[in-house]
């Protein structure tokens, strides 16, 4: 089987194919479809190494459609294959390093998320962005009102816009915060719609329902956990999961042995 590596970039992708330790072909393209003549279904199948990233999911699926065997590389251990050791950013060199490591069987592989868990992660990302935007707007509004001697009583975030509208604020304050308040009001229904999408996806995940029986664990937390862990069988014991998500980090200190780390740490992959 052919051994190929792709170094994915925002503007270009470097292709490198090796055979018996020798580079037999290189090419740089601007989009994935340009690689069809080399990796398409009409060509002999290849093992293709690609670094794990956002774009990698789409590239992975397309390579599988073309009949290839994509291998996702764990970017947290990319130096193990020599990427970056040359001291300069060079996509051609990085692609060659990946291809050689793939042929030699020393490539640290990353876990490939299942399609449903990818969708779950995407929805969670959209929801997180919307919630953070609304929180930032409400904090700014409260600060502007307090700065001018006003006050907005505490309330649930979902009721914030209605509570502000019900207050008798000075005309100049109301005019100042109106653009931000309009943003909050437009964000509320979008968050509600996203929550409905998330609920629909979680309904297809029995493990989410099981996790929510734990005190303090709601649907969002359970969904986040599932979208990160994906296949629990890839871990041999619970401590590996704890280390992967950074719940109980430890450090090895010379002369002191093992102890709990004083700083946050995680071994989670991309």
C-alpha positions as CSV (number, residue, x, y, z in Angstrom):
1,X,0.0,0.0,0.0
2,X,1.2,3.5,-0.8
3,X,2.4,5.7,2.1
4,X,1.3,9.3,1.8
5,X,1.2,12.3,4.1
6,X,-0.7,15.6,3.9
7,X,0.3,18.8,5.7
8,X,-3.0,20.7,5.8
9,X,-2.9,24.5,5.7
10,X,-5.3,27.3,5.4
11,X,-4.2,28.3,1.9
12,X,-2.3,25.2,0.6
13,X,-1.8,21.6,1.3
14,X,1.5,19.8,0.9
15,X,1.4,16.2,-0.5
16,X,4.3,13.8,0.0
17,X,4.6,10.1,-0.9
18,X,7.4,7.9,0.1
19,X,8.4,4.3,-0.8
20,X,11.2,2.4,1.0
21,X,12.5,5.6,2.6
22,X,12.7,7.6,-0.6
23,X,10.4,10.5,-1.6
24,X,8.8,9.6,-4.9
25,X,6.4,12.4,-5.3
26,X,5.7,15.9,-3.9
27,X,3.0,18.4,-4.8
28,X,1.3,21.5,-3.3
29,X,-2.3,22.2,-3.9
30,X,-4.8,24.8,-2.9
31,X,-7.8,22.5,-2.2
32,X,-8.4,18.9,-1.5
33,X,-10.2,18.1,-4.7
34,X,-7.0,18.8,-6.6
35,X,-5.6,15.6,-5.0
36,X,-8.2,13.4,-6.7
37,X,-5.9,12.4,-9.5
38,X,-3.4,11.1,-6.8
39,X,-5.8,9.8,-4.1
40,X,-9.1,9.4,-5.9
41,X,-11.0,6.1,-6.2
42,X,-9.4,5.3,-9.5
43,X,-5.9,5.2,-7.9
44,X,-4.4,2.4,-5.8
45,X,-5.4,2.8,-2.1
46,X,-3.0,4.6,0.2
47,X,-2.5,5.1,3.9
48,X,-2.6,8.8,4.4
49,X,-1.3,10.6,7.5
50,X,-2.9,13.9,8.4
51,X,-2.5,16.0,11.6
52,X,-5.6,16.1,13.8
53,X,-7.4,19.5,13.4
54,X,-10.8,20.9,12.6
55,X,-10.3,20.4,8.9
56,X,-9.0,16.9,9.4
57,X,-12.5,15.5,10.0
58,X,-13.7,16.6,6.5
59,X,-10.4,15.4,4.9
60,X,-10.7,12.1,6.7
61,X,-14.2,11.4,5.5
62,X,-13.3,12.3,1.9
63,X,-10.2,10.1,1.9
64,X,-12.3,7.2,3.1
65,X,-14.9,7.8,0.3
66,X,-12.0,7.6,-2.2
67,X,-11.0,4.2,-0.8
68,X,-7.9,5.2,1.3
69,X,-7.0,4.6,4.9
70,X,-6.5,8.0,6.7
71,X,-4.4,8.0,9.8
72,X,-4.9,11.0,12.2
73,X,-1.7,12.1,14.0
74,X,-1.8,13.2,17.6
75,X,-0.5,16.8,17.4
76,X,0.5,16.8,21.1
77,X,3.2,14.3,20.3
78,X,4.2,15.7,16.9
79,X,7.8,16.3,17.9
80,X,8.2,12.5,18.3
81,X,8.2,12.2,14.5
82,X,10.5,15.2,14.1
83,X,8.0,17.9,13.1
84,X,9.4,21.3,14.0
85,X,12.9,20.0,14.8
86,X,14.3,21.8,11.8
87,X,13.6,25.1,13.5
88,X,11.4,26.6,10.7
89,X,7.9,26.3,9.5
90,X,8.0,24.3,6.2
91,X,5.0,22.4,5.0
92,X,7.0,20.3,2.6
93,X,9.4,19.1,5.3
94,X,6.6,18.4,7.7
95,X,4.7,16.4,5.1
96,X,7.9,14.3,4.5
97,X,8.4,13.7,8.2
98,X,4.9,12.5,8.5
99,X,5.2,10.2,5.5
100,X,8.5,8.7,6.7
101,X,7.1,8.1,10.2
102,X,4.0,6.5,8.7
103,X,6.1,4.1,6.7
104,X,8.3,3.2,9.7
105,X,5.3,2.6,11.9
106,X,6.2,5.2,14.5
107,X,3.3,7.6,14.1
108,X,1.4,8.6,17.3
109,X,-2.2,8.2,16.3
110,X,-5.2,10.3,17.5
111,X,-8.7,9.1,18.1
112,X,-11.2,9.6,15.2
113,X,-14.5,10.9,16.6
114,X,-17.6,9.2,15.3
115,X,-19.8,11.3,13.0
116,X,-22.6,11.7,15.6
117,X,-20.2,12.8,18.3
118,X,-18.7,15.3,15.9
119,X,-22.2,16.8,15.3
120,X,-22.7,16.9,19.1
121,X,-19.5,18.7,19.5
122,X,-20.3,21.2,16.8
123,X,-23.7,22.0,18.4
124,X,-22.1,22.4,21.8
125,X,-19.6,24.9,20.2
126,X,-22.3,27.0,18.7
127,X,-24.2,27.0,22.0
128,X,-21.1,28.0,23.9
129,X,-20.4,30.9,21.6
130,X,-24.0,32.2,21.9
131,X,-24.1,31.9,25.6
132,X,-20.7,33.6,26.0
133,X,-21.9,36.4,23.7
134,X,-25.0,36.9,25.7
135,X,-23.1,36.9,29.0
136,X,-20.7,39.5,27.7
137,X,-23.5,41.8,26.6
138,X,-25.4,41.5,29.9
139,X,-22.2,42.2,31.9
140,X,-21.5,45.3,29.7
141,X,-25.1,46.6,30.1
142,X,-25.0,46.2,33.9
143,X,-21.7,48.1,34.0
144,X,-23.0,51.0,31.9
145,X,-26.1,51.3,34.0
146,X,-24.2,51.2,37.3
147,X,-21.7,53.8,36.0
148,X,-24.6,56.2,35.6
149,X,-26.1,55.6,39.0
150,X,-28.7,53.0,37.9
151,X,-29.1,49.4,39.0
152,X,-30.6,46.3,37.4
153,X,-31.7,43.7,40.0
154,X,-30.4,40.1,39.8
155,X,-32.4,37.8,37.6
156,X,-32.1,34.7,35.4
157,X,-30.2,35.5,32.2
158,X,-33.1,34.4,30.1
159,X,-35.2,37.2,31.8
160,X,-32.5,39.8,31.6
161,X,-33.8,41.8,28.6
162,X,-37.4,41.8,29.9
163,X,-36.2,43.0,33.3
164,X,-34.2,45.8,31.8
165,X,-37.2,46.9,29.6
166,X,-39.4,47.0,32.7
167,X,-37.0,49.4,34.5
168,X,-37.5,53.1,34.3
169,X,-34.1,54.1,33.1
170,X,-33.1,57.6,32.2
171,X,-33.6,58.3,28.5
172,X,-29.8,58.8,27.8
173,X,-29.0,55.4,29.5
174,X,-31.8,53.6,27.6
175,X,-30.5,55.0,24.3
176,X,-26.9,54.0,25.2
177,X,-27.6,50.4,26.0
178,X,-30.3,49.8,23.3
179,X,-27.9,48.3,20.7
180,X,-26.6,45.8,23.3
181,X,-30.0,45.0,24.6
182,X,-31.2,44.3,21.0
183,X,-28.4,41.8,20.6
184,X,-29.3,40.1,23.9
185,X,-32.9,39.8,22.7
186,X,-31.9,38.4,19.3
187,X,-29.6,35.9,21.0
188,X,-32.1,34.4,23.3
189,X,-34.3,32.6,20.7
190,X,-31.1,31.3,19.0
191,X,-29.9,29.7,22.2
192,X,-33.4,28.2,22.7
193,X,-33.3,26.7,19.2
194,X,-29.8,25.4,19.8
195,X,-30.9,23.8,23.1
196,X,-33.7,22.0,21.2
197,X,-31.2,20.7,18.7
198,X,-28.9,19.5,21.5
199,X,-31.8,17.8,23.2
200,X,-32.6,16.0,20.0
201,X,-29.1,14.7,19.6
202,X,-28.9,13.7,23.3
203,X,-32.1,11.7,23.0
204,X,-30.1,9.4,20.7
205,X,-27.4,9.0,23.3
206,X,-28.5,6.7,26.1
207,X,-25.2,7.3,27.9
208,X,-26.2,11.0,28.3
209,X,-29.3,10.1,30.1
210,X,-27.3,7.8,32.4
211,X,-24.8,10.6,33.2
212,X,-27.5,13.1,34.1
213,X,-28.5,10.9,37.0
214,X,-25.3,12.0,38.7
215,X,-26.0,14.9,41.1
216,X,-24.9,18.2,39.6
217,X,-24.6,16.8,36.0
218,X,-27.0,18.3,33.5
219,X,-27.5,17.7,29.8
220,X,-24.9,20.1,28.6
221,X,-22.2,18.8,30.9
222,X,-23.0,15.2,30.0
223,X,-23.0,16.0,26.3
224,X,-19.6,17.7,26.6
225,X,-18.2,14.7,28.4
226,X,-19.6,12.3,25.8
227,X,-18.4,14.4,22.8
228,X,-14.8,14.4,24.2
229,X,-14.6,10.8,25.4
230,X,-16.5,9.3,22.5
231,X,-15.6,5.6,22.7
232,X,-14.9,4.8,26.4
233,X,-13.4,1.4,25.4
234,X,-10.3,3.1,24.1
235,X,-9.3,3.7,27.8
236,X,-8.2,0.8,29.9
237,X,-9.0,2.3,33.3
238,X,-10.7,5.3,34.9
239,X,-7.4,7.0,35.7
240,X,-6.6,7.3,32.0
241,X,-9.9,9.2,31.5
242,X,-9.1,11.5,34.5
243,X,-5.7,12.2,33.0
244,X,-7.1,12.7,29.5
245,X,-9.5,15.4,30.6
246,X,-7.1,16.9,33.2
247,X,-9.2,16.2,36.3
248,X,-6.4,14.8,38.5
249,X,-3.1,16.0,37.0
250,X,0.1,14.8,38.7
251,X,3.7,15.6,38.2
252,X,7.0,13.8,38.7
253,X,9.4,16.0,40.7
254,X,13.0,15.0,41.1
255,X,13.7,13.9,44.7
256,X,10.0,14.2,45.7
257,X,8.3,11.5,43.8
258,X,4.8,11.8,42.5
259,X,2.5,14.5,43.8
260,X,-0.5,16.4,42.7
261,X,0.3,19.2,40.3
262,X,-0.1,22.8,41.5
263,X,-1.0,23.9,38.0
264,X,-3.8,22.8,35.6
265,X,-2.6,20.3,33.1
266,X,-4.2,18.0,30.6
267,X,-3.1,15.3,28.3
268,X,-6.2,15.6,26.1
269,X,-5.5,15.3,22.4
270,X,-6.9,17.6,19.7
